Amino acid sequence: MSKILTISSTAAVSLTLLWACASAPSECVEAPNVAGSLAPMPWQPLHQQVAALSSQQQVVDFFSQHTALRDGFFSRAAYPSDSSFINQLYQRFSHPAFDSLLMETEKVFGDGEELRAQFQEAFTRMKYHYPEFRIPKVQTIISGLESDVWVSDTLVVVSLDYFLGPEARYRPHIYDYILQRYTKDFVVPAVLLLYGIGPTYNKVNLADKTVLADMIAYGKAYYFAKQMLPCVPDSVLMGYTREEMEGSRRYENLIWSRLVEDEVLYSTSHLVRQKYIAERPKTLEVGEKCPGRIGAWVGWQIVKKYADIHADTPLHELMMAADAEKLFRESGYKPQVMALGKQKF
């Protein structure tokens, strides 16, 4: 396996810090600078081809050439027959609204070069941390709001129409608090978070059913993604508004105090997990302005604290740490526990 980086790690960090200070120092973390040694990445924009399909035979021919896209992203096996699959996809692709989706997609993403460059830089960092990592092909499509992204070992599919942002005429039919994260800035983070939470890179103890185990697993995923995207704002990675992110930092002691008082960490209750980890607009147990999934955010803070104390631990070793309790204990993470009576988030 050839070396991806040709500069020393010290020089790389220095270059990254200089670039970080020039852009958004409060949001960036130290990371190797890979700008001068980007790894090749197969890039295949297909959204115009999909929008141009004008007959059922063309749909058949298109999917015959892109079988992984057909079977993975579009889930051919979920349809009762080939004909029903082709008929439904043809009706979707030939709908008059599809032209509008294409126009809006090109308005938001342009020629796609910015998105391609973001993926290439992130995957080059993955290659740096994991030399055995094989950079996948990236395909961009318009799916008619079928889904957002699909990831396998060799292919990443991004449905660009899912990420057109608040000005788009057509948007996915999902709750507003989830929809707010679906902008063009979230495309690459969404993919890296899928890598970060998957079992290939994130080892967990499946026998540990505590909320703490879930917190640490999600925390490692966010930490992983941040290392690959060192200057992407934390709010984008979490899918929080800037106000929600600032509030989470400001009221960290209050959040921690609620987790301690409610005995959340070592609970194995599905209801407790739903309250603090699952998708919700707000974590009302903490406060009416506290965002959902706040337990995952705390997990990220624990992992960051652990990484700070164990600065010599390589990323791959941290991600393979399956003992959530041990990682938590060795992180030294311990915000001040405070009286909850009059405190409000």
LUMPA-169616 format. One record per residue (C-alpha): x, y, z. Coordinates in pm, whole numbers. Layout:
N
<node <X Y Z>> ...
END
This chain:
345
<node <0 0 0>> <node <156 329 -107>> <node <195 614 137>> <node <-71 881 100>> <node <104 1162 286>> <node <450 1278 193>> <node <496 1540 467>> <node <582 1475 829>> <node <299 1464 1083>> <node <445 1766 1265>> <node <450 1973 950>> <node <104 1849 859>> <node <-42 1962 1188>> <node <130 2299 1158>> <node <-11 2353 809>> <node <-356 2251 924>> <node <-342 2491 1217>> <node <-241 2778 989>> <node <-531 2701 757>> <node <-769 2655 1049>> <node <-680 2993 1197>> <node <-748 3154 863>> <node <-1096 3004 842>> <node <-1280 2912 1162>> <node <-1040 2856 1453>> <node <-1313 2797 1708>> <node <-1456 2508 1505>> <node <-1140 2337 1374>> <node <-942 2057 1534>> <node <-583 1955 1466>> <node <-559 1720 1171>> <node <-306 1623 906>> <node <-309 1856 609>> <node <-370 1645 301>> <node <-422 1920 45>> <node <-98 1844 -138>> <node <-141 1467 -151>> <node <-502 1390 -227>> <node <-582 1030 -307>> <node <-762 947 -634>> <node <-1138 911 -595>> <node <-1382 771 -854>> <node <-1655 1031 -905>> <node <-1964 959 -1112>> <node <-2236 1226 -1133>> <node <-2552 1052 -1254>> <node <-2822 1303 -1162>> <node <-2848 1443 -1514>> <node <-2868 1094 -1663>> <node <-3147 997 -1427>> <node <-3345 1312 -1509>> <node <-3305 1242 -1882>> <node <-3455 890 -1873>> <node <-3759 911 -2100>> <node <-3872 551 -2152>> <node <-3901 230 -1956>> <node <-3635 72 -2174>> <node <-3396 352 -2088>> <node <-3463 288 -1720>> <node <-3388 -82 -1774>> <node <-3067 0 -1960>> <node <-2959 250 -1695>> <node <-3000 6 -1407>> <node <-2836 -273 -1606>> <node <-2525 -55 -1607>> <node <-2558 42 -1240>> <node <-2661 -274 -1059>> <node <-2527 -171 -717>> <node <-2732 149 -736>> <node <-3036 -54 -837>> <node <-3005 -323 -571>> <node <-2860 -113 -288>> <node <-2996 238 -293>> <node <-3322 169 -480>> <node <-3380 -169 -309>> <node <-3489 -375 -608>> <node <-3562 -672 -377>> <node <-3838 -475 -204>> <node <-4048 -486 -524>> <node <-4250 -795 -623>> <node <-4111 -808 -978>> <node <-3874 -643 -1223>> <node <-4166 -493 -1412>> <node <-4319 -330 -1104>> <node <-3978 -191 -1009>> <node <-3919 -43 -1355>> <node <-4276 90 -1383>> <node <-4263 273 -1051>> <node <-3918 416 -1111>> <node <-4011 525 -1464>> <node <-4323 703 -1334>> <node <-4111 882 -1077>> <node <-3830 980 -1313>> <node <-4070 1102 -1585>> <node <-4280 1313 -1348>> <node <-4282 1684 -1448>> <node <-4149 1778 -1103>> <node <-3827 1592 -1180>> <node <-3714 1874 -1409>> <node <-3761 2116 -1121>> <node <-3556 1891 -895>> <node <-3275 1888 -1150>> <node <-3279 2266 -1187>> <node <-3274 2320 -811>> <node <-3003 2059 -767>> <node <-2779 2231 -1021>> <node <-2852 2566 -860>> <node <-2746 2441 -515>> <node <-2458 2211 -611>> <node <-2339 2372 -934>> <node <-2104 2144 -1125>> <node <-2048 1933 -814>> <node <-1677 2015 -793>> <node <-1700 2156 -440>> <node <-1876 1843 -317>> <node <-1629 1616 -496>> <node <-1337 1801 -335>> <node <-1492 1765 12>> <node <-1530 1390 -34>> <node <-1179 1355 -170>> <node <-1022 1538 123>> <node <-1227 1342 380>> <node <-1146 1007 219>> <node <-778 1097 194>> <node <-780 1154 570>> <node <-947 817 616>> <node <-668 664 407>> <node <-414 837 632>> <node <-569 697 951>> <node <-661 360 795>> <node <-409 269 522>> <node <-614 -39 431>> <node <-920 178 351>> <node <-1024 148 -13>> <node <-1168 476 -137>> <node <-1515 405 -280>> <node <-1675 536 -593>> <node <-1916 822 -525>> <node <-2230 850 -737>> <node <-2462 1151 -720>> <node <-2823 1108 -828>> <node <-3169 1257 -805>> <node <-3399 996 -654>> <node <-3726 1185 -621>> <node <-3664 1209 -246>> <node <-3631 829 -214>> <node <-3362 848 53>> <node <-3053 1047 147>> <node <-2734 838 122>> <node <-2632 476 85>> <node <-2289 342 173>> <node <-2114 12 99>> <node <-1750 -95 97>> <node <-1707 11 -264>> <node <-1982 263 -337>> <node <-2135 577 -187>> <node <-2462 703 -336>> <node <-2584 1054 -258>> <node <-2934 1166 -352>> <node <-2868 1537 -395>> <node <-3235 1635 -398>> <node <-3252 1537 -30>> <node <-3005 1812 59>> <node <-3138 2119 -122>> <node <-3205 2319 193>> <node <-3490 2538 316>> <node <-3537 2729 -11>> <node <-3616 2417 -213>> <node <-3959 2378 -368>> <node <-3973 2006 -288>> <node <-3836 1865 37>> <node <-3842 1526 213>> <node <-4152 1450 419>> <node <-3981 1430 757>> <node <-4012 1622 1081>> <node <-3884 1979 1070>> <node <-3630 1922 1347>> <node <-3471 1649 1133>> <node <-3524 1834 806>> <node <-3319 2132 928>> <node <-2996 1932 891>> <node <-3057 1845 526>> <node <-2858 2115 351>> <node <-2562 2079 115>> <node <-2324 2122 410>> <node <-2451 1796 561>> <node <-2383 1566 263>> <node <-2027 1464 345>> <node <-2081 1463 724>> <node <-2379 1229 676>> <node <-2161 980 491>> <node <-1870 1003 738>> <node <-2107 953 1031>> <node <-2229 631 870>> <node <-1871 511 847>> <node <-1808 623 1205>> <node <-2104 438 1355>> <node <-2054 119 1154>> <node <-1893 -194 1301>> <node <-1591 -180 1069>> <node <-1455 129 1243>> <node <-1649 147 1570>> <node <-1616 -154 1796>> <node <-1881 -190 2066>> <node <-1969 -447 2329>> <node <-2306 -578 2214>> <node <-2366 -728 2557>> <node <-2358 -383 2719>> <node <-2716 -255 2706>> <node <-2661 62 2912>> <node <-2740 409 2787>> <node <-2374 494 2853>> <node <-2268 235 2596>> <node <-2489 402 2335>> <node <-2362 745 2435>> <node <-2002 637 2387>> <node <-2075 460 2058>> <node <-2236 773 1913>> <node <-1966 987 2070>> <node <-1698 788 1891>> <node <-1886 826 1562>> <node <-1899 1205 1596>> <node <-1533 1215 1701>> <node <-1440 1001 1399>> <node <-1628 1225 1157>> <node <-1469 1537 1306>> <node <-1121 1395 1246>> <node <-1204 1346 879>> <node <-1378 1686 853>> <node <-1173 1895 1097>> <node <-1330 2232 1018>> <node <-1692 2131 973>> <node <-1887 2305 1253>> <node <-1996 2083 1538>> <node <-2352 2205 1486>> <node <-2351 2061 1132>> <node <-2221 1724 1250>> <node <-2482 1706 1528>> <node <-2763 1842 1315>> <node <-2824 2115 1573>> <node <-2893 2479 1509>> <node <-2613 2712 1614>> <node <-2828 2823 1908>> <node <-2881 2464 2020>> <node <-2510 2395 2001>> <node <-2419 2709 2195>> <node <-2683 2624 2456>> <node <-2551 2269 2495>> <node <-2205 2405 2568>> <node <-2333 2676 2801>> <node <-2552 2438 3002>> <node <-2321 2137 3002>> <node <-2318 2125 3383>> <node <-2697 2131 3391>> <node <-2722 1855 3131>> <node <-2478 1640 3323>> <node <-2659 1703 3650>> <node <-2985 1582 3496>> <node <-2817 1266 3365>> <node <-2675 1199 3712>> <node <-2996 1274 3903>> <node <-3208 1063 3669>> <node <-2952 778 3684>> <node <-2937 771 3306>> <node <-2586 638 3242>> <node <-2629 283 3367>> <node <-2996 248 3288>> <node <-3095 -26 3045>> <node <-3448 108 3004>> <node <-3568 150 2647>> <node <-3775 451 2759>> <node <-3471 625 2908>> <node <-3275 557 2591>> <node <-3556 707 2385>> <node <-3556 1021 2599>> <node <-3185 1092 2582>> <node <-3052 922 2268>> <node <-3330 884 2012>> <node <-3452 1139 1760>> <node <-3669 1395 1939>> <node <-3718 1768 1879>> <node <-3624 1848 2240>> <node <-3495 1672 2552>> <node <-3763 1815 2776>> <node <-3629 1628 3078>> <node <-3338 1876 3071>> <node <-3520 2185 2948>> <node <-3765 2316 2690>> <node <-3480 2445 2471>> <node <-3249 2144 2511>> <node <-3213 1969 2172>> <node <-3287 1603 2121>> <node <-3017 1334 2126>> <node <-2842 1526 2401>> <node <-2703 1198 2539>> <node <-2517 1144 2211>> <node <-2372 1495 2238>> <node <-2252 1420 2593>> <node <-2100 1098 2462>> <node <-1904 1303 2212>> <node <-1775 1528 2492>> <node <-1663 1221 2688>> <node <-1475 1083 2388>> <node <-1312 1420 2319>> <node <-1200 1441 2681>> <node <-1057 1089 2660>> <node <-871 1176 2340>> <node <-725 1489 2499>> <node <-590 1293 2796>> <node <-468 1004 2579>> <node <-318 1216 2304>> <node <-78 939 2197>> <node <-362 696 2126>> <node <-413 657 1748>> <node <-763 711 1617>> <node <-808 347 1517>> <node <-724 232 1871>> <node <-968 476 2025>> <node <-1241 360 1788>> <node <-1171 -5 1880>> <node <-1216 65 2252>> <node <-1530 -140 2314>> <node <-1546 -102 2692>> <node <-1766 207 2734>> <node <-1736 211 3112>> <node <-1354 197 3096>> <node <-1338 474 2835>> <node <-1570 690 3043>> <node <-1374 628 3362>> <node <-1040 702 3195>> <node <-1172 1015 3024>> <node <-1190 1205 3350>> <node <-1508 1367 3222>> <node <-1689 1509 3523>> <node <-1876 1837 3489>> <node <-1997 2002 3807>> <node <-2312 1849 3952>> <node <-2547 2128 4048>> <node <-2885 2179 4211>> <node <-3154 2155 3946>> <node <-3429 2351 4117>> <node <-3417 2688 3937>> <node <-3182 2602 3652>> <node <-3339 2612 3306>> <node <-3204 2528 2962>> 
END
